[in-house]
Amino acid sequence: MRRDIFHAIADPTRREIIKLVSLNPMTPNSLADHFDISRQAVSKHIKILSECSLLEQEYSGREIYYRLSPAKLKPLDEWLEPFRLMWQKRFNELDKLLSKKNKTKNQRR
């Protein structure tokens, strides 16, 4: 099954794994310690993230460390950009409205 970034972030556990490995490379066991699910379940989430190319493997002796491949988040960023722009515009309009209202309120005093 071909997976994409949207499949990867659809699950809250996978989103948390992405957040954890973005801070520091981690082994599967160290990742599993952060969750109240089995190590096998965490391994399945790691497999999905790896299939989406979001995680890179780095071997150190017998340990495998997973780290985030941030470039693979670009499609998500591109998809979110129109929404980000829309909300920025709306917040700017709200700021103007509130400033105008405060200005009118201060003039009445």
N, C-alpha and C positions, 0 to 999 in steps of 0.2 A: 504494500500500500504506500503510495506517495503521500507524504505529509508536507504541510507548509507551515509558515510562521503562525498563521491564525489558528491552526490546530494545536500548535505548541502552546500558545498562550491561553487556550480555552479552559484549561484546568488550573485551579488555584495552587495546587501543589507544584505544578510545573512553573508557574509564575514565581513562586517562592524560591524554587531551585535556581531559576535564572537570576533572581536577586542575590542569592547567596554566592553563586559562583562569579557574579560580576564584581564582588568585593575581594574574593580570594579564591584561587584554585582549591578544589576540595576533592577528597576521595569519596567513593560511594558510601563508605561507612560513616564518614564524618557528615555527609549530607543526611543520611538516614537518622542520625542522632537528633536532627531538628524536627522530626515528624513523628506523629503517633500512628504510623503505619509500618507494615513490615518492610524489611530491607529489600525483599523481592519486588514489592510494589514501587519502592523508590527506584529500583533498577529499571523497571518498566518505564517509568517517567523519564529517566536518564536516556533510555534507548530511543524514546520518541523525540526527545530534544536533540539527540545525536543525529537521528534520521533527518531532522529539519536543518541540520548543520549549524545549530545554535551553540553546541558544545564541541570543544576541541579536546582531544585526549593528549595527555602528556605523561609519559612513563618515567618514574623515578624508582629504580630498583624493581621491586615486585608490586609497587603501588601504582595505581592509575589516578591521575589528577585530572579533573574536568575544569575547564575554564570557559568563559563566555566568548563567543565569536561575535563581537558587537556589530560588525559589518552586515551580518545576516539580519539585523533588526531594521535595516534600511527600508524594505518593503512596508513594514508596519509604520515607520515614520512617514513615508510617502502617503500612505492611506490616511493617516491621521491629520496630515497638514491642512486640508480644507476645513476640517472641523476646528482645528486650532485657530485658524484665521477667522472663522465665523465667530467663535467665542471671544476672541480678542476684540473684534469689532463690537460685539454686544457689550462687553465689559467697558470698553471706551465710551460707548454711548451712555451707559449707566453712570459712569464717572461724571460725564458732562451734565447729565440730568441732576445728579446729586449736588454737584458744585453749584449749579444754577439755583437749585432749591435752597441750599445753604446761604447763598448770596442774597436771595430774596428775603429769607428769614432774618438775616443779620441787618438788612436795610430797614426792616420794620421795627427793630429795637431802637 
